[in-house]
Amino acid sequence: MFSLFFGFVLLPLLISSPCLSARTTPIYQDRTLPAKNYTYKWQNFEKFLDASRGSQVSDMSELKKYFHHFGYLKVEEEMNFTDLFDEKFELAVNKYQAKLGLPVTGKLDSKTIDQIMSPRCGVRDVPKMLHATRHYAFFGGQPRWDRSIPMTLTYAFSPVNLITSLSLQDIRDACKRAFGHWASVIPVTFVETDDYGFADIKIGFYRGDHGDEEAFDGVLGILGHAFSPESGRFHLDAAETWAVDFQVEKSDEAIDLESVATHEIGHLLGLAHTSVKEAVMYPSLKPREKKIDLKLDDIRGIQALYGSNPNFSIQNLSESDLSSNYAVDLRIGSLSTWCVLLLGLVSFLCL
């Protein structure tokens, strides 16, 4: 009786169960980079495709400087950058891949190179081990605006550091919407003021070295940066082709202002970069990409600092806003539980 039960019921289930698979189906590795109609700031990093430990490629020292700038190579190594893909650089690549949700191969595969070349926020990443159910991160010391809840923060635009490609009204409207995304989930109100000198948050567009030791680098490199609480400095690269409406701005290199503003406001409030690709606080943004809706990861992170807006409910989020990373975690957990129960049943019947 048990043999029949095992053969016709349990065995097929065990074979089909992901947690007991004895063989992994080979996955085709795409070694090509995606086609683009624009040129990234870091386009020359394409030549490092497929490099791995032991490789020596001309100008790899420049790639190491990139990794140092974004927090993956230690400061004391800065003066020793060579063109050799050594053990320390392999460790840095591993950390980068883990932090940004890429397959951890230790090699400069196509997905990693494409990510490295992508336009991104200038704020350094926090390349540390992440708990399986927590992807959001904070700055060191977990700073936040130290005011009573509910709080009000003011913001103002620099009267001199602006761009002419967009009207001031378009800029104001985009930033107002960006602040609104965060205000909808935490008990913080953002109010625009004309008093730039006394505003809590100061917004401006700058080029190159602008006095904060975080120089901008031109088109499709670093898009912007903001500082942790309570600095309030919010800077955008004036060299970018900023857009508020992709139907109007046709450039292949256009960057959505509201998306970048929403991301940088997260930094102003105390969030560091996340490993959840769908989240607003993921560090990169492709040209003509729009990412303005806070995901569950963004919301959990910011509410850990400020609490919840009393008018906000997780139930109001759309299914797409409930980040797929959490859905994957939940599905894997459910399957794992099912496998354990099934194996327990088999063991019991074998007694």
C-alpha positions in Angstrom: 0.0 0.0 0.0 2.7 2.5 0.9 4.7 1.6 -2.2 1.7 2.5 -4.4 1.1 5.7 -2.4 4.8 6.7 -2.7 5.1 5.8 -6.3 2.0 7.5 -7.6 1.5 10.5 -5.2 4.6 11.4 -3.2 7.4 10.6 -5.7 6.1 13.0 -8.4 5.7 15.7 -5.9 9.2 15.2 -4.5 10.7 15.2 -8.0 8.9 18.4 -9.0 9.6 20.2 -5.8 12.2 23.0 -6.3 13.8 22.4 -2.9 14.8 18.9 -3.7 16.0 19.3 -7.3 19.1 17.3 -7.9 20.1 19.0 -11.1 20.0 22.7 -12.0 18.9 23.3 -15.6 21.7 25.1 -17.5 21.0 28.8 -18.0 22.1 30.5 -21.2 24.6 33.2 -20.3 24.1 36.3 -22.5 27.6 37.8 -22.9 26.5 40.8 -24.9 25.6 44.2 -23.7 22.2 45.7 -24.4 22.0 48.0 -27.4 21.6 51.7 -26.6 20.9 54.9 -28.5 23.1 57.0 -26.2 26.6 57.1 -24.8 27.1 56.6 -21.1 29.8 58.5 -19.1 31.4 55.2 -18.3 31.0 53.7 -21.8 34.7 52.7 -22.0 34.1 50.2 -19.2 32.7 47.9 -21.9 36.2 46.7 -22.7 36.3 44.9 -19.3 33.5 42.5 -20.3 34.3 39.0 -19.2 37.3 40.0 -17.2 37.9 37.9 -14.0 40.5 37.3 -11.4 44.0 37.1 -13.0 43.0 39.3 -16.0 45.1 42.3 -16.8 43.4 44.9 -18.9 44.7 48.4 -19.8 43.0 51.1 -17.7 41.4 48.7 -15.2 42.8 51.0 -12.6 40.1 53.5 -13.7 37.4 50.9 -12.9 39.0 50.4 -9.5 38.7 54.1 -8.9 35.0 53.8 -9.7 34.6 51.0 -7.2 36.5 53.1 -4.6 34.3 56.1 -5.2 31.1 54.2 -4.5 32.4 52.4 -1.4 33.6 49.0 -2.5 37.4 49.5 -2.2 39.1 50.8 0.9 40.6 54.3 1.0 44.1 53.0 1.8 44.1 51.1 -1.5 43.5 54.2 -3.6 47.2 54.8 -4.3 47.8 51.2 -5.3 45.4 50.9 -8.2 46.8 48.7 -11.0 45.4 47.1 -14.1 45.4 43.6 -12.5 42.2 42.0 -11.6 43.4 40.8 -8.2 41.9 39.1 -5.2 40.9 42.4 -3.5 39.1 43.6 -6.6 37.3 40.2 -7.0 36.0 40.7 -3.4 34.9 44.3 -4.4 33.1 42.9 -7.4 31.3 40.3 -5.2 30.2 43.0 -2.8 29.0 45.2 -5.7 27.0 42.3 -7.2 25.4 41.4 -3.9 24.5 44.9 -3.0 22.8 45.7 -6.3 20.9 42.4 -6.6 23.1 40.9 -9.4 24.2 37.3 -9.7 27.3 37.0 -7.5 29.9 35.6 -9.9 33.0 37.7 -9.0 33.4 38.3 -12.7 32.6 41.3 -14.9 29.8 39.7 -16.8 27.4 41.5 -19.1 24.8 42.3 -16.3 27.5 43.7 -14.1 29.1 45.8 -16.8 25.7 47.2 -17.9 25.0 48.1 -14.3 28.4 49.8 -13.8 27.9 51.9 -16.9 24.4 53.0 -16.0 23.7 56.6 -14.8 23.3 56.7 -11.1 23.1 58.7 -7.9 26.5 59.9 -6.6 25.8 58.8 -3.0 28.1 56.0 -2.0 26.6 52.6 -1.5 26.7 50.7 1.8 28.2 47.3 0.7 27.4 45.2 3.7 25.7 41.8 4.2 21.9 42.1 4.1 19.3 40.2 6.0 17.1 38.0 3.7 14.0 40.0 4.5 15.5 43.5 4.8 16.9 45.3 1.8 16.7 49.0 2.7 19.6 50.6 4.4 20.5 53.7 6.4 23.5 55.9 6.7 25.9 55.3 9.5 24.4 56.1 12.9 20.9 56.0 11.3 20.4 59.8 11.2 17.0 61.4 10.8 15.6 64.9 11.2 15.4 65.4 15.0 12.1 67.1 15.4 8.9 66.1 17.0 6.4 64.1 15.0 4.4 65.2 13.0 7.1 67.5 11.5 7.3 70.1 8.8 10.4 70.6 6.6 10.8 73.6 4.3 12.5 73.5 0.9 13.7 76.2 -1.5 15.3 76.4 -4.9 18.6 78.2 -5.4 18.0 81.6 -7.0 21.2 81.3 -9.1 21.9 77.6 -9.6 19.1 76.6 -12.0 18.7 75.4 -15.6 17.0 77.1 -18.5 15.9 74.0 -20.4 12.9 73.6 -18.1 10.8 76.4 -16.7 11.0 77.1 -13.0 7.4 76.1 -12.7 8.0 72.7 -14.3 10.9 72.2 -11.8 8.8 73.2 -8.9 5.9 71.0 -9.9 8.2 67.9 -10.4 9.8 68.4 -7.0 6.5 69.0 -5.3 5.2 65.7 -6.6 8.5 64.0 -5.4 8.1 65.4 -1.9 4.5 64.3 -2.0 5.4 60.6 -2.5 7.3 60.5 0.8 4.8 62.7 2.7 2.0 60.3 1.8 3.6 57.5 3.8 5.2 59.3 6.8 4.0 62.1 9.1 6.2 64.7 7.5 4.9 67.7 5.6 7.1 69.5 3.0 6.5 73.2 2.3 8.1 75.3 -0.3 9.5 78.7 0.8 11.1 81.6 -1.0 13.7 82.0 1.9 16.5 79.9 0.4 18.9 80.9 3.2 16.7 79.5 6.0 15.1 76.6 4.2 15.7 73.2 5.7 16.3 71.7 2.2 18.2 73.6 -0.5 17.8 72.5 -4.1 20.1 73.5 -6.9 21.6 72.5 -10.3 25.4 72.5 -10.5 28.2 71.6 -13.0 31.5 69.9 -12.2 33.2 70.8 -9.0 30.7 72.9 -7.0 32.4 73.0 -3.6 31.1 69.9 -1.7 33.9 67.5 -2.7 31.4 65.6 -4.9 32.0 66.9 -8.4 29.6 66.2 -11.2 30.9 64.5 -14.3 28.7 65.5 -17.3 26.0 63.6 -19.2 24.8 60.2 -18.1 27.2 59.7 -15.2 26.3 60.9 -11.8 22.8 62.4 -12.0 22.6 64.0 -8.6 23.4 63.6 -4.9 22.0 64.6 -1.5 23.4 64.4 2.0 22.1 62.7 5.1 20.1 64.5 7.7 20.2 67.2 8.7 22.4 68.7 5.9 19.5 69.4 3.5 21.8 69.8 0.5 20.1 68.5 -2.7 22.2 68.9 -5.9 21.4 67.9 -9.5 23.8 67.8 -12.4 23.0 70.7 -14.7 24.7 68.9 -17.6 21.9 66.3 -17.9 18.9 66.6 -20.3 16.3 66.9 -17.6 12.7 66.1 -18.5 9.3 66.3 -16.9 7.4 64.9 -19.9 8.9 62.4 -22.3 6.2 63.2 -24.9 7.8 66.7 -25.0 11.4 65.9 -24.5 12.4 63.5 -27.2 16.1 63.1 -26.5 17.4 59.5 -26.0 19.4 60.9 -23.1 16.5 62.5 -21.2 16.4 61.9 -17.5 13.2 62.1 -15.5 13.5 64.9 -13.0 10.7 63.7 -10.7 12.3 60.2 -10.5 15.7 61.5 -9.5 14.2 64.0 -7.1 12.2 61.3 -5.3 15.3 59.2 -4.9 17.4 62.1 -3.5 14.7 63.1 -1.1 15.0 59.6 0.3 18.7 60.4 1.1 17.7 63.7 2.6 15.4 61.9 5.0 18.0 59.2 6.0 17.8 56.3 3.6 20.8 54.9 1.9 20.7 52.7 -1.3 18.8 49.5 -1.4 19.4 46.2 -3.3 15.8 46.0 -4.5 15.9 46.9 -8.2 12.3 48.0 -8.4 12.6 50.4 -5.4 13.0 54.2 -5.7 16.2 54.0 -3.5 18.0 51.7 -6.0 21.0 53.7 -7.1 20.7 53.8 -10.9 18.2 55.1 -13.4 18.3 54.5 -17.2 17.6 57.3 -19.6 13.9 57.8 -20.3 13.0 55.6 -17.3 10.4 56.7 -14.8 10.6 55.5 -11.3 8.4 57.5 -8.9 6.2 55.1 -7.0 7.5 54.0 -3.6 7.8 50.3 -3.2 7.3 48.3 -0.1 11.0 48.3 0.6 11.1 52.2 0.4 8.1 52.5 2.6 9.4 50.0 5.3 12.7 51.8 5.4 11.4 55.3 5.7 8.7 54.3 8.3 11.4 52.7 10.4 12.8 56.3 10.8 9.6 58.4 11.0 6.7 56.1 11.6 3.6 56.0 9.4 1.4 58.7 8.1 -1.9 58.0 9.9 -3.8 58.2 6.6 -1.6 55.6 4.9 -2.4 51.9 4.6 -0.3 49.2 3.0 -3.6 47.9 1.6 -3.7 50.9 -0.6 -0.6 49.8 -2.5 -1.0 48.3 -5.9 0.3 44.8 -6.5 3.2 46.1 -8.5 4.2 48.4 -5.6 4.6 45.3 -3.4 8.1 44.7 -4.6 8.7 41.4 -6.4 11.6 40.7 -4.1 9.2 40.3 -1.2 6.9 38.1 -3.3 9.9 35.9 -4.1 10.9 35.6 -0.5 7.3 34.7 0.5 7.0 32.1 -2.3 10.3 30.5 -1.4 9.3 30.4 2.3 6.0 28.7 1.4 7.7 26.1 -0.8 10.3 25.4 1.8 7.6 24.8 4.4 5.8 22.4 2.0 8.9 20.5 1.4 9.6 20.0 5.1 6.1 18.8 5.7 6.2 16.4 2.8 9.6 14.9 3.9 8.2 14.6 7.4 5.2 12.6 6.1 7.5 10.3 4.1 9.6 9.7 7.1 6.5 8.9 9.2 5.1 6.4 6.7 8.5 4.7 6.4 8.5 3.9 10.1 
